[in-house]
Amino acid sequence: MEEPLTVTQLNTRVKDVLGQSPGLREIWVSGEISNLKKYPSGHYYFTLKDSGSQIKAVLFAGSRMRVNFEPRDSMKVSAFGRVDIYVPNGNYQFIAETMRQSGIGDLYLEYEKLKRKLEAEGMFSESRKRPLPKYPRRIGVVTSEAGAVIHDIITTSATRFPADILLVPAQVQGEGSAATVVRGIEMLNRAGVDVIIVGRGGGSIEDLWTFNEESVARAIAASRIPVVSAVGHETDFTIADFVADRRAPTPTGAAAIVLRDVPDVMADIGNLAYRAGRALSQAIGESRGRLEIASAKVSPRRALDDIGNAGIRLDDLFSRAGRGPRDSLAEMRRRYDAASYRLTPERSLERMDALRSRVESLSASAAREADHTVSASRSRLEAAHPRADRAVSASLAKARGDLESLSKRMEGLNPENVLGRGYAMVTSGDGRVLVSAGGIEEGDDLVVHLRDGTLGTKVTKKEMKG
């Protein structure tokens, strides 16, 4: 019976076969770059694909100097190199030794075409975008119920101003996914939430293509409720990002944008209380100033001085006038007497008391209004604290339960615990763990590992099952 190959031996043989095949060495392969990643080492790892298939590819740092352009996703290239296999994990891949650019990917062309069309319609204009509510009570989320997006949003919201989160599950990738996202946006508009978050995790341009569909862009633009787009990573931009009222760099960032931090809310309340107090003090000061001006104008002493001066002028007129104008002067005296009555000290004091009462009434009304505003703000914050505490406690309890479960599983897998239950582990003289009698011969030295020590032994007899 022929000795079986190890996996390493098998992968090594395949590598040798690929390296010796003339049809797989020094060949040109054309395709579109996708999932491009550049590592600190200078190596580029990416996928080359066409409409029917794809292959993993790598451009090593030493070969990068032969390429006169910067590779990027959706770029069509022709790559020269060889087919190879990476022995440790058995990955079949193409080693590119140089590349030349051959065009822009079809998806990228569609993306740019739709972007230009919607921009020409004014759908990206800042003037049509609406501000987000400062304190939303209900947040709608359109995303996959199994993805990390909804988990990240809930986790972030636990430390911020509380709000109810309503999830509408949607397919965020693949055929028919755009229709589910559109339905989710329409359902949340009917539900009457305060703001909508539409998002998914990162990926290639193909993975994010749902959010480059025209139907999704128009549903976001038609929404009566402000929409926050949270698609992919910070460097990913989709059509949905340009149409939405606000773009978040990540799903976690979307929750931070929509919900205020509790310290910020406290600071706002303090600022409002300070502004209310300052406005009240200013109103009282202005009222006091007007009262002092009015008092100066209608003071009893000034009124008496005016009456005295008027009497002196009237007497002078009588002395200078002849008999003919005396009747006219008599009429003037009658008017003077009437005016004197209206300007008596008693009448002046009555007017001053009325003005003072009115100012005091206005001051008391302003103080009551300021007290009511501060009390309402304090009550709303006090009501919000228990909800935030409950959300944080629930998150901590779940994390504690998960940790205890994992600890028990790790404890059960501990080799020392297995040995403690009466089992033993056998290794060869060079330290290899033995799981089969195959490859062991009579006379070989073995080491038996028990719970509290090891035993050296020698094989005196060998029997194989079957």
C-alpha positions in Angstrom: 0.0 0.0 0.0 1.4 3.4 -1.1 2.1 5.8 1.8 -0.5 8.6 1.9 0.5 12.1 1.1 0.3 14.9 3.7 -1.7 18.0 2.7 1.6 19.9 2.5 3.0 17.3 0.1 -0.1 17.5 -2.0 0.0 21.3 -2.3 3.7 21.2 -3.0 3.1 18.7 -5.9 0.4 21.0 -7.3 2.7 24.0 -7.1 5.4 22.0 -9.0 2.9 21.0 -11.7 1.6 24.6 -12.2 5.2 25.9 -12.3 6.2 23.4 -15.0 3.2 23.9 -17.3 4.0 26.1 -20.2 0.4 27.3 -20.6 0.4 28.7 -17.1 3.7 30.5 -17.1 4.5 33.9 -18.7 0.9 34.5 -19.7 -1.3 37.7 -20.1 -4.6 37.7 -18.3 -7.2 40.5 -18.7 -9.9 41.4 -16.2 -11.3 44.0 -13.8 -9.6 44.8 -10.4 -11.8 44.3 -7.4 -11.3 44.2 -3.6 -7.9 45.9 -3.9 -5.9 46.0 -0.7 -2.4 47.5 -0.3 -0.3 46.4 2.7 2.5 48.3 4.5 4.9 45.8 2.9 4.1 47.4 -0.5 2.3 44.2 -1.8 -1.0 44.6 -3.6 -3.7 41.9 -3.1 -6.8 42.0 -5.3 -9.3 39.9 -7.4 -9.2 39.8 -11.2 -12.6 39.1 -12.6 -14.8 39.1 -15.7 -18.5 38.5 -16.3 -18.0 34.7 -15.7 -15.3 34.1 -13.2 -12.6 35.5 -10.9 -9.2 34.6 -9.5 -7.2 35.9 -6.5 -4.1 37.9 -7.6 -1.1 39.5 -6.0 1.4 42.2 -7.2 4.5 42.1 -5.0 6.4 45.2 -4.1 9.3 44.3 -6.2 7.1 44.1 -9.3 5.3 47.3 -8.5 8.1 49.4 -10.1 7.2 47.9 -13.5 3.6 49.4 -13.3 3.4 53.0 -14.4 -0.1 53.7 -12.8 -1.7 53.3 -9.4 -4.0 50.2 -9.4 -7.5 50.8 -8.1 -10.9 49.1 -7.9 -13.0 48.8 -11.1 -10.0 49.4 -13.3 -9.6 47.1 -16.3 -6.1 45.8 -16.7 -4.0 43.2 -18.5 -1.7 41.4 -16.1 1.5 39.4 -17.1 2.7 36.6 -14.8 2.1 33.0 -13.8 -0.4 30.8 -12.0 0.7 29.6 -8.6 -0.6 28.0 -5.4 0.2 29.3 -1.9 1.2 26.0 -0.1 0.2 26.9 3.5 -3.5 27.5 2.8 -3.8 25.9 -0.7 -5.0 29.2 -2.3 -4.9 29.1 -6.1 -3.7 32.6 -7.3 -2.2 34.6 -10.1 1.3 36.2 -9.5 1.4 39.5 -11.5 4.8 40.6 -12.6 3.6 43.7 -14.5 0.3 45.2 -15.6 -1.0 47.6 -18.1 -4.2 49.6 -18.0 -6.9 48.6 -20.5 -9.9 50.7 -19.5 -12.4 51.5 -16.7 -14.8 48.8 -15.3 -18.4 48.6 -16.5 -19.8 49.1 -13.0 -17.7 52.2 -12.5 -18.9 53.7 -15.8 -22.5 53.1 -14.7 -21.8 54.7 -11.4 -20.3 57.9 -13.1 -23.2 58.0 -15.6 -25.9 57.9 -12.9 -24.0 60.4 -10.7 -23.8 63.0 -13.6 -27.5 62.5 -14.3 -28.8 63.0 -10.8 -26.4 65.9 -10.2 -27.8 67.6 -13.3 -31.3 67.2 -11.8 -30.1 69.0 -8.6 -30.5 66.0 -6.4 -27.1 66.6 -4.7 -27.8 70.2 -4.0 -27.2 71.3 -0.4 -30.3 73.6 -0.7 -32.7 70.7 -0.8 -31.2 68.9 2.2 -33.0 69.2 5.5 -31.5 69.5 9.0 -31.7 66.5 11.3 -34.0 66.8 14.3 -32.0 67.8 17.4 -33.8 65.3 19.8 -35.4 62.5 17.7 -37.7 60.2 19.7 -38.1 57.5 17.0 -35.3 56.4 14.7 -36.0 54.1 11.7 -33.2 51.9 10.3 -33.2 50.1 7.0 -30.5 47.4 6.9 -30.0 43.7 7.2 -31.3 42.2 10.5 -28.3 39.8 10.6 -25.6 42.3 9.9 -23.4 44.3 12.3 -25.0 47.6 11.4 -28.0 47.4 13.6 -25.9 46.0 16.5 -23.4 49.0 16.2 -26.3 51.5 16.1 -27.9 50.0 19.3 -24.6 49.8 21.1 -23.7 53.4 20.3 -27.2 54.7 21.2 -27.0 53.2 24.7 -24.6 56.0 25.8 -26.4 58.8 24.2 -29.8 60.7 24.5 -32.4 57.8 24.4 -34.7 57.2 21.5 -36.8 54.3 20.2 -35.2 52.3 17.3 -37.4 50.8 14.6 -35.7 48.3 12.3 -37.1 47.4 8.9 -35.1 44.4 7.6 -33.8 44.7 4.1 -31.6 42.8 1.7 -28.5 44.9 1.2 -26.7 42.9 -1.5 -27.6 40.9 -4.5 -30.5 40.7 -7.0 -33.7 42.3 -5.8 -32.0 44.1 -2.8 -32.7 47.6 -4.1 -36.5 47.0 -4.0 -36.3 45.9 -0.4 -34.4 49.1 0.6 -37.0 51.2 -1.3 -39.9 49.5 0.5 -38.1 50.0 3.9 -37.8 53.8 3.3 -41.5 54.0 2.2 -42.7 52.0 5.3 -40.8 54.2 7.7 -42.3 57.3 6.1 -45.7 55.9 6.8 -44.7 54.9 10.3 -43.9 58.6 11.1 -40.3 58.2 12.5 -38.2 61.4 13.1 -35.2 60.3 11.1 -34.1 57.3 8.9 -30.7 55.6 8.8 -30.0 53.6 5.6 -26.8 51.5 5.7 -24.7 48.4 5.5 -21.1 47.4 6.2 -18.1 47.8 3.8 -17.2 45.8 0.7 -16.3 46.0 -2.9 -18.2 48.2 -5.5 -20.2 45.0 -6.3 -21.1 44.5 -2.6 -22.3 48.2 -2.3 -24.0 48.4 -5.6 -27.5 48.3 -4.1 -26.9 51.8 -2.9 -25.8 52.9 -6.4 -29.2 52.0 -7.9 -31.3 54.8 -9.2 -34.5 53.5 -7.5 -32.8 53.8 -4.1 -31.5 57.2 -4.8 -34.9 58.5 -5.8 -36.6 56.9 -2.8 -34.1 58.8 -0.5 -34.8 62.0 -2.3 -38.6 61.6 -2.1 -38.6 60.8 1.6 -40.5 63.3 3.7 -38.3 62.3 6.7 -34.6 63.3 6.8 -32.3 60.4 5.7 -28.8 59.6 6.9 -26.7 57.4 4.6 -24.2 55.0 6.4 -22.9 52.7 3.7 -19.5 51.0 3.9 -16.3 52.5 5.4 -15.2 56.1 5.5 -13.5 55.9 2.1 -16.5 54.3 0.4 -18.8 56.7 -1.5 -22.1 55.7 -3.1 -24.9 57.5 -4.9 -27.0 57.2 -1.7 -24.4 59.3 0.1 -24.7 62.2 -2.3 -28.5 62.2 -2.2 -29.1 61.7 1.5 -29.6 64.7 3.8 -26.5 63.6 5.8 -23.7 61.1 5.1 -22.1 59.2 8.0 -18.6 57.7 7.5 -19.7 54.4 9.2 -22.9 52.9 10.7 -21.5 53.6 14.2 -20.9 57.2 13.1 -24.6 57.5 12.0 -25.8 56.8 15.6 -23.4 59.4 16.9 -24.7 62.0 14.4 -28.4 61.4 15.0 -28.3 61.1 18.8 -26.9 63.8 21.1 -24.4 62.9 23.8 -25.8 63.3 27.4 -23.1 65.8 28.5 -23.9 67.9 25.5 -27.6 68.0 26.5 -26.7 69.0 30.0 -24.6 71.8 28.7 -27.5 73.0 26.5 -29.8 73.1 29.4 -27.3 75.0 31.5 -26.8 77.5 28.6 -30.6 78.0 28.2 -31.0 78.6 31.9 -28.1 81.2 31.8 -29.6 82.9 28.8 -33.1 83.0 30.4 -31.6 84.6 33.6 -29.7 87.1 31.6 -32.7 88.0 29.5 -34.8 88.4 32.7 -32.2 90.7 34.3 -31.9 92.8 31.1 -35.8 93.1 30.9 -35.9 94.2 34.6 -33.1 96.7 34.0 -34.7 98.2 30.9 -38.1 98.5 32.7 -36.4 100.2 35.7 -34.7 102.7 33.4 -37.9 103.6 31.6 -39.6 104.1 35.0 -36.8 106.4 36.2 -37.1 108.5 33.0 -40.9 108.7 33.4 -40.5 109.7 37.1 -38.2 112.5 36.1 -40.6 113.8 33.5 -43.7 113.8 35.8 -42.1 114.6 39.2 -44.3 116.9 41.5 -41.5 119.4 41.9 -41.0 119.9 38.2 -44.8 120.2 37.7 -45.0 122.9 40.3 -42.1 124.8 38.8 -43.8 124.7 35.4 -47.1 126.0 36.9 -45.2 128.8 38.6 -43.4 129.9 35.5 -46.6 129.8 33.5 -48.3 132.1 36.1 -45.5 134.6 35.9 -45.7 134.7 32.1 -49.5 135.2 32.3 -49.3 138.0 34.8 -46.7 139.7 32.6 -49.1 139.4 29.6 -51.9 141.0 31.6 -49.8 143.9 32.6 -48.7 144.6 29.0 -52.0 144.0 27.3 -54.6 146.7 26.8 -58.3 146.6 27.6 -59.2 145.1 24.2 -57.4 141.8 24.5 -58.5 141.2 28.1 -61.3 138.8 27.1 -58.8 136.7 25.2 -56.5 136.7 28.2 -59.4 135.6 30.4 -60.0 132.6 28.1 -56.3 131.8 28.4 -56.5 131.9 32.2 -59.4 129.5 32.1 -57.4 127.0 30.1 -54.5 127.6 32.4 -56.6 126.7 35.4 -57.7 123.4 33.7 -54.1 122.5 32.9 -53.1 123.3 36.5 -55.6 120.8 37.7 -54.2 118.1 35.4 -50.6 118.8 36.6 -51.3 118.8 40.3 -48.8 116.8 42.4 -51.6 114.3 43.4 -52.3 113.5 39.7 -48.5 113.0 39.0 -48.1 110.6 41.9 -51.1 108.6 40.7 -49.5 108.2 37.2 -46.1 107.2 38.7 -47.8 104.5 40.9 -49.6 103.0 37.8 -46.4 102.8 35.8 -44.5 101.2 38.8 -47.3 98.6 39.2 -47.1 97.7 35.5 -43.3 97.3 35.6 -43.5 95.0 38.6 -46.2 92.9 37.0 -44.0 92.4 33.8 -41.0 91.4 36.0 -43.0 88.8 37.9 -44.4 87.3 34.6 -40.9 87.1 33.1 -39.5 85.3 36.2 -42.4 82.8 36.2 -41.8 82.0 32.5 -38.0 81.5 33.1 -38.7 79.2 36.1 -41.2 77.1 34.0 -38.6 76.7 31.1 -35.8 75.5 33.4 -38.2 73.1 35.3 -39.4 71.5 32.1 -35.9 71.0 30.7 -34.8 69.5 34.0 -37.8 67.1 34.1 -37.1 65.9 30.6 -33.5 65.2 31.4 -34.4 63.4 34.6 -36.9 61.2 32.7 -34.2 60.3 30.1 -31.5 59.2 32.6 -33.3 55.9 33.7 -33.8 54.9 30.1 -30.1 55.4 29.3 -29.1 53.5 32.5 -31.4 50.6 31.6 -29.9 50.4 28.1 -26.3 50.4 29.5 -27.2 47.8 32.1 -28.7 45.5 29.5 -25.7 45.7 27.3 -23.3 45.0 30.2 -25.5 42.0 31.3 -25.4 40.5 27.8 -21.6 41.0 27.5 -21.1 39.4 31.0 -23.2 36.4 30.0 -21.3 35.9 26.8 -18.0 36.1 28.6 -19.0 33.5 31.2 -20.2 31.1 28.4 -16.9 31.5 26.5 -14.9 31.0 29.7 -16.7 27.7 30.4 -16.1 26.5 26.8 -12.4 27.4 27.1 -12.1 25.6 30.5 -13.6 22.5 29.0 -11.0 22.5 26.1 -8.0 23.0 28.5 -5.7 20.0 27.9 -4.8 19.9 31.7 -8.5 19.4 32.5 -8.8 16.5 30.0 -5.7 14.8 31.6 -7.3 15.3 35.0 -10.2 13.1 34.0 -8.0 10.0 33.5 -6.8 10.6 30.0 -3.1 10.7 28.9 -1.3 12.3 26.0 1.5 10.5 24.2 4.4 12.2 22.3 7.3 10.8 20.3 10.9 11.3 21.4 11.1 14.5 19.3 7.9 16.0 20.9 5.3 15.2 18.2 1.8 14.4 19.6 0.8 10.9 18.5 -2.8 10.2 17.6 -2.3 6.9 15.6 -0.2 3.8 15.9 0.8 4.1 12.3 4.4 5.3 12.0 5.4 3.9 15.4 7.7 0.9 15.6 8.7 -1.6 18.3 11.6 -0.2 20.2 10.6 3.5 19.7 11.0 5.8 22.7 7.7 7.5 23.8 6.7 10.0 26.5 3.4 9.6 28.4 2.0 12.9 29.8 -0.3 12.5 32.8 -2.0 15.1 35.0 0.9 15.5 37.5 4.0 14.4 35.5 5.4 12.4 32.5 6.6 8.8 32.0 9.3 7.7 29.6 8.6 4.3 28.0 9.6 2.1 25.1 7.3 0.3 22.6 7.6 -3.5 23.2 4.5 -4.6 21.2 2.4 -3.0 18.4 -1.0 -4.1 17.3 -3.1 -2.3 14.6 -7.0 -2.3 14.8 -8.6 -4.0 11.7 
